[in-house]
Amino acid sequence: MLNDILLVFIPMFFTVDPIGILPVFASLTQGLDPLEKRAIIIQSLTTAILVAVGFIFLGKGIFHFLGITMGDFMVAGGVILFCLAMVDLTNQGKIRRGVATELGAVPIGTPLVVGPAVLTISLMLVSVHGLVITLIALFLNITIVGIVFVYSGTLMRLLGAAGSRALSKVMMLLLAAIGVMMVRRGIIEIMSGIHTF
């Protein structure tokens, strides 16, 4: 069983990419006090788990009922990421992004932690390795994300203030590019007429 968990955990780990989203998380939570940051972490992890588990159980049925394809889902997620990155890149100072629960749910919980790629691979892994193994791997990956988020301040301090600011801007530029890429792939899938759901 351990071998099966690893077979599911590894591809899901690279899809979730907790190290890759660390600078984005640090940029979004910069300047918040510890209580606000803790609330964001709890909200983001809760949202990620609920969205992923809910999608595993109900995704195919809901999307089929609503007529939503993976292409539609990727376009919507890509637009959210692009708009978030543009707001950050076009403001000179660090902006206040509202209450912690809103920021934790969207965009951190979804689509950053659990986005279309994670949802898609989760459905595929369930069909190959079974529900229980996939859920275990999912919870392990979300736990790792939580640990990275909790120690994000320490990890980012290793870069220094200037390095952290520069990296956060670079990551926001990459986030914009990821958003465009998601929109592009979604449009290609929509145009091809090949529906994932």
Secondary structure, 3 states (H helix, E strand, C coil): CHHHHHHHHHHHHHHHCCCCCHHHHHHHCCCCCHHHHHHHHHHHHHHHHHHHHHHHHHHHHHHHHHCCCHHHHHHHHHHHHHHHHHHHHCCCCCCCCCCHHHHHHHHHHHHHHCCHHHHHHHHHHHHHHCHHHHHHHHHHHHHHHHHHHHCHHHHHHCCCHHHHHHHHHHHHHHHHHHHHHHHHHHHHHHHHCCCCC
